[in-house]
Amino acid sequence: MANQTKSRTIVVCGAPAVGKSSLTIQFVENHFVDSYYPTIQSAYNKVIRFRGQEIAAEIIDTAGQDEHSILSSTHTVGIHGYVLVYSITSRQSLELAKLIREKILNFTGAEAVPMVLVGNKTDLHMQRQLTPEEGRDLAAEWGCSWIEASAKLHETTTRIFDLMIAEIEKSINPDGDGQGQCNFL
Ligand SMILES: Nc1nc2c(ncn2[C@@H]2O[C@H](COP(=O)(O)OP(=O)(O)OP(=O)(O)O)[C@@H](O)[C@H]2O)c(=O)[nH]1
């Protein structure tokens, strides 16, 4: 049915303390969380308008992953797309992002999954360890979207999920124009 609300489940993953919760909360609740409480796992819901359709998004904010705890197969069941976050202030967090993507591909058995690679904490430019090109080039190699963001800026978080929904819809309907813009309710 044309007007039926679609559901899309999105996992936000990445190294510890890169800002997964802060980005998610800024997007869903429109405020910046300054304090740091490591996440176990939280889920958020938000209705997104995409090309005139309402999409019920469930956003799963995962516990930070390191070399020893990189997601589990449950994070790939029924998941439509992945927001993979690193911090532009941490080269190690980008190395971990590479491992996390490999793990996701191993679990799903796919060559590619809908993904947005996000370089967070752009406001901390004095502490930058990674250039924009490093993130952009990696995403080009992977064939996914890439964006730099700050969890302090609501607009950059809406752009992340805009790209995420576009990636998901493109994978489901490869013949679409892929240019749709999202509006967040
Ligand atoms: N300056 C700045 N600080 C940020 C940004 N995003 C997150 N932080 C801070 O970084 C710390 C960690 O942020 P979280 O959102 O808790 O990180 P996380 O990735 O969810 O952490 P885990 O749950 O441990 O994996 C907090 O003190 C945040 O306030 C950002 O864009 N800019």
PDBQT file of the ligand as one rigid body, heavy atoms in Angstrom, charges set to zero:
ROOT
HETATM    1  N1  LIG A 201      33.330  18.827  21.439  1.00  0.00    +0.000 N 
HETATM    2  C1  LIG A 201      32.596  17.760  21.118  1.00  0.00    +0.000 A 
HETATM    3  N2  LIG A 201      32.402  16.807  22.024  1.00  0.00    +0.000 NA
HETATM    4  C2  LIG A 201      31.635  15.742  21.656  1.00  0.00    +0.000 A 
HETATM    5  C3  LIG A 201      31.053  15.618  20.376  1.00  0.00    +0.000 A 
HETATM    6  N3  LIG A 201      30.357  14.465  20.339  1.00  0.00    +0.000 NA
HETATM    7  C4  LIG A 201      30.507  13.902  21.542  1.00  0.00    +0.000 A 
HETATM    8  N4  LIG A 201      31.268  14.660  22.341  1.00  0.00    +0.000 N 
HETATM    9  C5  LIG A 201      31.676  14.383  23.726  1.00  0.00    +0.000 C 
HETATM   10  O1  LIG A 201      32.428  13.165  23.733  1.00  0.00    +0.000 OA
HETATM   11  C6  LIG A 201      32.098  12.392  24.889  1.00  0.00    +0.000 C 
HETATM   12  C7  LIG A 201      31.613  11.028  24.448  1.00  0.00    +0.000 C 
HETATM   13  O2  LIG A 201      30.393  11.204  23.756  1.00  0.00    +0.000 OA
HETATM   14  P1  LIG A 201      29.306  10.028  23.670  1.00  0.00    +0.000 P 
HETATM   15  O3  LIG A 201      28.213  10.529  22.782  1.00  0.00    +0.000 OA
HETATM   16  O4  LIG A 201      28.926   9.549  25.017  1.00  0.00    +0.000 OA
HETATM   17  O5  LIG A 201      30.179   8.926  22.940  1.00  0.00    +0.000 OA
HETATM   18  P2  LIG A 201      29.757   7.433  22.555  1.00  0.00    +0.000 P 
HETATM   19  O6  LIG A 201      30.434   7.136  21.271  1.00  0.00    +0.000 OA
HETATM   20  O7  LIG A 201      28.272   7.246  22.584  1.00  0.00    +0.000 OA
HETATM   21  O8  LIG A 201      30.452   6.628  23.736  1.00  0.00    +0.000 OA
HETATM   22  P3  LIG A 201      30.249   5.064  24.158  1.00  0.00    +0.000 P 
HETATM   23  O9  LIG A 201      28.844   4.900  24.573  1.00  0.00    +0.000 OA
HETATM   24  O10 LIG A 201      31.224   4.829  25.244  1.00  0.00    +0.000 OA
HETATM   25  O11 LIG A 201      30.599   4.252  22.964  1.00  0.00    +0.000 OA
HETATM   26  C8  LIG A 201      31.053  13.201  25.669  1.00  0.00    +0.000 C 
HETATM   27  O12 LIG A 201      31.706  13.943  26.675  1.00  0.00    +0.000 OA
HETATM   28  C9  LIG A 201      30.462  14.131  24.622  1.00  0.00    +0.000 C 
HETATM   29  O13 LIG A 201      29.989  15.338  25.172  1.00  0.00    +0.000 OA
HETATM   30  C10 LIG A 201      31.285  16.659  19.428  1.00  0.00    +0.000 A 
HETATM   31  O14 LIG A 201      30.847  16.659  18.283  1.00  0.00    +0.000 OA
HETATM   32  N5  LIG A 201      32.065  17.710  19.858  1.00  0.00    +0.000 N 
ENDROOT
TORSDOF 0
